[in-house]
C-alpha cells in the first residue's frame, strides 16, 4: 500500500523502507515520466544508504514508460539543477533527503527555467496511474557531469582575488566530501577537512548543521587550528552555514546580506530576495545599498519563483539556502562558499567583524508549538485581533509589525505545528514578547 504522506509541499520524502520503498520509487518513476512527457530524464543521487535501491527502482519505472535515463551517479543536488537549467536536459530527479536523519530518503524533481514538480502535485498522478502499456523500454547511459559542473561553480568567483586563507570544511560525510577535493586544486586556500568520507550512516554527527551536536566538531577545529573561518554542509550540499574565526555560527540571514553586498556591487540596483522570517536588517540594509529587497514566502521554491518574477539576482533564507539567477535560479552551497571567500579577501576584516556590522537586532530561534488544524487557525485569529492596531500582512502566515519589533506566526507545511519568529531590539524585550504571544496562542 502506497504511503501518501511522502508527497510533501516541495518534494517527496519519507523513512526507508517503511514509508518510501522500491515499489513507491518505481511508481513515482512511471508517474513522473508520464507527467513531464520528455524523451530523457537525468538522475543523480547522494550517498544515503538506500540510494542505490531506490535509484534502480525509479529508473526502472522511468524506462518502462519508454523514457531514457542519463545516470550521473553520486552528485550534489545542484549538479542536477545545473544539468536541467544550464545544460539543457529536459527533466531531472535528485535522490536525496537533504539534511534529514539517515533513515530518510526522497526525490527532488526540477525542470528547466524555474520549473519544479512538487511532491503534492505528483500524488494524484501516482494514485491514478494506469496499468503499464506495452511500449519500447527507454535506454540508460552514464555520464560524468562533474567536470562541467565544477567549471560552472568556479565561474561565480574571481579565484585570483582569494587570499590563502586557512578554512575548516566539515562535509558531514555528505556530498561535499566528493566535490570539495575537485574544487581545491583551483583555490589558493588551505583546507582543513572534517568528515570527507561519504557515509550515509552520518557517523560524525547528524546531517543537519543547525543541530547543536553537529556544531561541536567544527568549532573545536577552528579554535585548535586558528583557522580564518569554517563552513559546514548538509548531506546534499544545498545548505551550508559559515562559522567565524571565533567558532561562532553566522546566522543565515546575515550571511545573505554579506553575499548581497557583492551582487549589488556587480549589478547596482538589483533585486535581492529574502523570506518572511529574515531579520529586518536585511531589507533595511539592501535599501541603504541601493538594492531592491524582495520579500518571499518561506521555502526555496518560493524564493526561486520570486526571484524570477521580480527580476532578482539572488536570494536566501534563514534555513541557509542561497539561490542565484545565473545558476538557473537554483540554490548552491558551493557558489555561496566561493563568493564569501572572495568577499573576505577583498574586505580584509575578520568574518566576525563583518557580521557584527549587521547583528543589531535580537531575533528568537523559531518556536514550534504543536496544535491541531482548527486550533492553529483559531490562534492566528486571536493574534490578528489582539494586534489589530499594528501593521499586518498575510504573505506567509501572519506577520505583525510595530515600529520597533515584529513577529511572524505560520503553519508548518508538513507537521501539526505553529512556527513563531519574534524580533525586537534586545533579548529582554524578545523574552517578554515571547511570553505574551505564547499566552495568546495557548488560550
Residue pairs with C-beta under 8 A, 6 or more apart in sequence:
2 23
2 24
2 27
2 126
2 127
3 14
3 18
3 19
3 20
3 24
4 123
4 127
5 14
5 19
6 12
6 13
6 14
6 19
6 20
6 24
6 106
6 119
7 119
7 120
7 122
7 123
7 126
8 106
8 118
8 119
8 120
8 413
8 414
9 118
9 119
9 120
9 299
9 413
9 414
10 108
10 116
10 118
10 119
10 299
10 300
10 301
10 413
11 106
11 107
11 108
11 109
11 118
11 119
12 20
12 28
12 106
12 107
12 109
12 119
12 122
13 20
13 97
13 100
13 104
13 105
13 106
13 107
13 119
14 20
14 24
14 104
14 105
14 106
15 103
15 104
16 50
16 54
16 103
16 104
16 105
17 50
20 54
20 104
20 105
20 106
21 54
22 53
22 54
22 56
22 57
23 57
25 53
25 54
25 55
25 57
25 58
25 61
25 107
26 57
26 58
26 60
26 61
26 64
27 61
27 126
27 129
28 58
28 61
28 107
28 122
28 126
29 57
29 58
29 59
29 60
29 61
29 62
29 64
29 65
30 61
30 62
30 64
30 65
30 129
30 132
31 61
31 122
31 125
31 126
31 129
32 41
32 61
32 62
32 91
32 93
32 109
32 117
32 122
32 125
33 41
33 61
33 62
33 65
33 66
33 67
33 138
34 65
34 125
34 129
35 117
35 122
35 125
36 90
36 91
36 111
36 117
38 67
38 90
38 91
39 67
39 68
39 90
40 67
40 68
40 69
40 70
40 89
40 90
40 91
41 62
41 67
41 68
41 69
41 70
41 89
41 90
41 91
41 92
41 93
42 69
42 70
42 72
42 80
42 83
42 84
42 89
42 91
42 92
42 93
42 145
43 55
43 58
43 59
43 62
43 69
43 70
43 71
43 72
43 80
43 92
43 93
43 94
43 95
44 71
44 72
44 73
44 74
44 75
44 77
44 79
44 80
44 83
44 92
44 93
44 94
44 95
44 145
45 51
45 52
45 54
45 55
45 73
45 74
45 75
45 94
45 95
45 96
46 74
46 75
46 76
46 77
46 94
46 95
46 96
46 174
46 175
46 200
46 235
46 236
47 74
47 173
47 174
47 175
47 198
47 199
47 200
47 235
48 95
48 96
48 97
48 102
48 104
48 105
48 200
48 235
49 102
49 200
49 201
50 105
50 200
51 95
51 105
51 200
54 95
54 105
55 71
55 95
58 93
58 95
58 107
59 69
59 71
59 140
62 69
62 138
63 69
63 137
63 138
63 139
63 140
64 132
64 137
64 138
65 132
65 135
65 138
66 135
66 136
66 137
66 138
67 138
68 138
68 139
68 140
68 141
69 138
69 139
69 140
69 141
70 83
70 89
70 141
70 142
70 143
71 140
71 141
71 142
71 143
72 79
72 80
72 83
72 142
72 143
72 144
72 145
73 142
73 144
74 175
74 178
74 198
75 94
75 145
75 146
75 149
75 175
75 178
76 175
76 176
76 178
76 179
76 236
76 237
76 238
76 333
76 334
77 94
77 96
77 98
77 108
77 175
77 236
77 237
77 238
78 149
78 237
78 238
78 327
78 330
78 331
78 332
78 333
78 334
78 335
79 145
79 146
79 149
80 92
80 93
80 94
80 108
80 110
81 92
81 110
81 327
81 328
81 330
81 331
81 332
82 145
82 148
82 149
82 152
82 327
82 328
82 330
83 89
83 92
83 145
84 90
84 91
84 92
84 110
84 111
84 112
84 328
85 110
85 112
85 113
85 327
85 328
85 329
85 330
86 152
86 327
86 328
87 145
87 148
88 112
90 111
90 112
91 109
91 110
91 111
91 112
92 109
92 110
92 111
93 107
93 108
93 109
94 107
94 108
94 110
94 236
95 105
95 106
95 107
96 105
96 106
96 107
96 108
96 235
96 236
97 104
97 105
97 106
97 235
98 106
98 207
98 234
98 235
98 236
98 238
98 239
99 206
99 207
99 208
99 209
99 210
99 234
99 235
99 236
99 239
100 106
100 207
100 208
101 202
101 206
101 207
102 200
102 201
102 202
102 207
107 119
109 116
109 117
109 118
109 119
109 122
110 116
110 330
111 117
113 308
113 328
114 304
114 305
114 308
114 328
114 329
116 301
116 304
118 301
146 179
146 182
150 179
150 182
150 183
150 186
152 327
153 183
153 332
153 334
153 335
153 338
154 183
154 186
154 338
156 324
156 326
156 327
156 335
156 338
156 339
157 335
157 338
157 339
157 341
157 342
158 342
159 186
159 187
159 188
159 338
161 342
161 345
161 346
162 187
162 188
162 189
162 341
162 342
162 345
163 188
163 189
163 344
163 345
164 188
164 189
164 190
165 189
165 190
165 227
165 228
165 229
165 341
165 344
165 345
166 189
166 190
166 192
166 225
166 226
166 227
166 228
167 189
167 190
167 191
167 192
167 227
167 228
167 229
167 230
167 231
167 341
168 192
168 194
168 218
168 221
168 222
168 225
168 227
168 229
168 230
168 231
168 243
169 176
169 180
169 191
169 192
169 193
169 194
169 230
169 231
169 232
169 233
170 194
170 195
170 204
170 217
170 218
170 221
170 230
170 231
170 232
170 233
171 177
171 180
171 193
171 194
171 195
171 196
171 233
172 195
172 202
172 204
172 205
172 207
172 209
172 214
172 232
172 233
172 234
172 235
173 195
173 196
173 197
173 198
173 199
173 200
173 201
173 202
173 203
173 204
173 207
173 235
174 198
174 202
174 207
174 233
174 234
174 235
174 236
174 237
175 198
175 233
175 235
175 236
175 237
176 196
176 233
176 237
176 333
176 334
177 193
177 195
177 196
177 197
177 198
178 198
179 237
179 334
180 191
180 193
180 196
181 196
183 334
183 338
184 191
187 338
187 341
189 341
192 221
192 225
192 227
194 204
194 217
194 218
194 221
195 204
195 205
195 217
202 235
204 217
205 211
205 213
205 214
205 216
205 217
206 213
206 214
207 214
207 234
207 235
208 214
208 234
209 215
209 232
209 233
209 234
209 239
209 240
209 241
209 320
210 241
214 232
215 232
215 243
215 249
218 230
218 232
218 243
218 247
219 243
219 247
220 247
221 227
221 230
222 229
222 230
222 243
222 245
222 246
222 247
223 246
223 247
226 245
227 245
228 245
228 344
228 350
228 351
229 242
229 243
229 244
229 245
229 344
229 351
230 242
230 243
230 247
231 240
231 241
231 242
231 243
231 337
232 240
232 241
232 243
233 239
233 240
233 333
234 240
234 333
237 332
237 333
237 334
238 300
238 321
238 331
238 332
238 333
239 319
239 320
239 321
239 331
239 333
240 320
240 333
240 336
240 337
241 249
241 250
241 252
241 255
241 320
242 249
242 250
242 255
242 340
242 351
243 249
243 250
244 250
244 350
244 351
244 352
244 355
245 350
245 351
245 352
246 352
248 352
250 351
250 355
251 279
251 318
251 359
251 363
252 316
252 317
252 318
252 319
252 320
253 274
253 278
253 279
253 281
253 282
253 316
253 317
253 318
254 279
254 281
254 355
254 358
254 359
255 316
255 320
255 322
255 336
255 340
256 272
256 274
256 278
256 282
256 315
256 316
256 317
256 322
257 281
257 282
257 285
257 286
257 358
258 340
258 343
258 354
258 355
258 358
259 314
259 316
259 322
259 336
259 339
259 340
259 343
260 272
260 282
260 285
260 286
260 289
260 291
260 314
260 316
261 289
261 343
262 339
262 342
262 343
263 270
263 272
263 313
263 314
264 270
264 272
264 286
264 289
264 290
264 291
266 313
267 313
268 290
268 291
269 290
269 291
269 292
270 291
270 292
270 312
270 313
270 314
271 291
271 292
271 293
271 294
271 307
271 310
271 311
271 312
271 313
272 282
272 286
272 291
272 292
272 293
272 294
272 312
272 313
272 314
272 315
273 294
273 295
273 296
273 303
273 306
273 307
273 310
273 312
273 314
273 315
273 316
273 323
274 282
274 283
274 286
274 293
274 294
274 295
274 296
274 315
274 316
274 317
275 295
275 296
275 297
275 298
275 299
275 302
275 303
275 316
275 317
275 318
275 396
276 295
276 296
276 297
276 298
276 395
276 396
276 397
276 399
276 408
276 410
277 298
277 318
277 366
277 396
277 408
277 421
278 316
278 317
278 318
279 358
279 361
279 363
279 423
280 361
280 406
280 423
281 358
281 360
281 361
282 293
283 293
283 295
285 358
286 292
286 293
287 293
292 310
292 312
294 306
294 307
294 310
294 312
294 315
295 306
295 395
296 302
296 303
296 305
296 306
296 307
296 315
296 395
297 395
297 396
298 317
298 318
298 319
298 396
298 410
299 317
299 413
300 317
300 319
300 321
300 323
300 331
303 315
303 316
303 317
303 321
303 323
304 315
304 323
304 329
304 330
304 331
306 312
306 315
307 313
307 314
307 315
307 323
307 325
307 329
308 325
308 329
312 325
313 324
313 325
313 326
314 322
314 323
314 324
314 325
315 322
315 323
316 322
316 323
318 366
321 331
322 331
322 332
322 333
322 335
322 336
323 329
323 330
323 331
323 332
324 330
324 331
324 332
324 335
327 335
343 354
344 351
344 354
347 354
361 423
361 424
361 425
362 423
362 424
362 425
362 426
362 427
362 429
362 430
363 421
363 422
363 423
363 430
364 420
364 421
364 422
364 423
364 430
364 434
366 419
366 420
366 421
367 419
367 420
367 421
367 422
367 434
367 438
368 412
368 417
368 418
368 419
368 420
369 417
369 418
369 419
369 420
369 438
369 441
369 442
370 416
370 417
371 379
371 416
371 417
371 418
371 441
372 416
373 416
376 411
376 416
376 418
379 409
379 418
379 440
379 441
379 442
379 443
380 397
380 398
380 409
380 411
380 418
382 440
382 441
382 443
383 398
383 400
383 409
383 437
383 440
383 441
384 392
384 398
386 440
387 400
390 400
390 401
390 402
391 400
391 401
391 402
392 398
392 399
392 400
392 401
393 399
393 401
396 408
396 410
397 408
397 409
397 410
397 411
397 419
398 408
398 409
398 410
399 406
399 407
399 408
400 406
400 407
400 408
404 424
404 425
405 422
405 423
405 424
405 425
405 429
405 433
406 422
406 423
407 420
407 421
407 422
407 423
407 433
407 437
408 420
408 421
409 418
409 419
409 420
409 421
409 437
409 441
410 418
410 419
411 417
411 418
411 419
412 418
412 419
418 441
420 434
420 437
420 438
420 441
422 430
422 433
422 434
422 437
423 430
424 430
424 433
